[in-house]
Amino acid sequence: MRDTLIFDTHTYVKRLKAAGFTEEQAEVQAESMSSLIEEGLATKRDMKELETSLKRDMKELETSLRRDIKELETSLRRDMKELETSFKRDIKELELRLSIRLGTIMAAGIAAIAVLMRLFPH
């Protein structure tokens, strides 16, 4: 139910006539003004309903955003854990490759020294 705004068209017509409007001009002006007021102005009740609706919508949005942030946080934590696990696996694989390569280099070095010692005995 809308609150009713009271617009006294009779008084408005009298004031317009006093200002020089004809009876017909004053009545048309009063009818137009009355229509604008009835259809276009928001009442205090309209504003209160809008405020209530906006508060409800904002609360729903806040709840939705909190849920989305929590889901994003959970997803990021899972992704970070997977990256950490993958990184550790890659490091171990790299350590193994480097150990094998170092062992190969050391073996080649020892073999080279052995060959040199046979070629150039003391």
Buried (B, 14 or more C-beta within 10 A) or exposed (E): EEEEEEBEBEEBBEEBBEEEBEEEEBBBBBEEBBEEEEEEEEEEEEEEEEEEEEEEEEEEEEEEEEEEEEEEEEEEEEEEEEEEEEEEEEEEEEEEEEEEEEEEEEEEEEEEEEEEEEEEEE
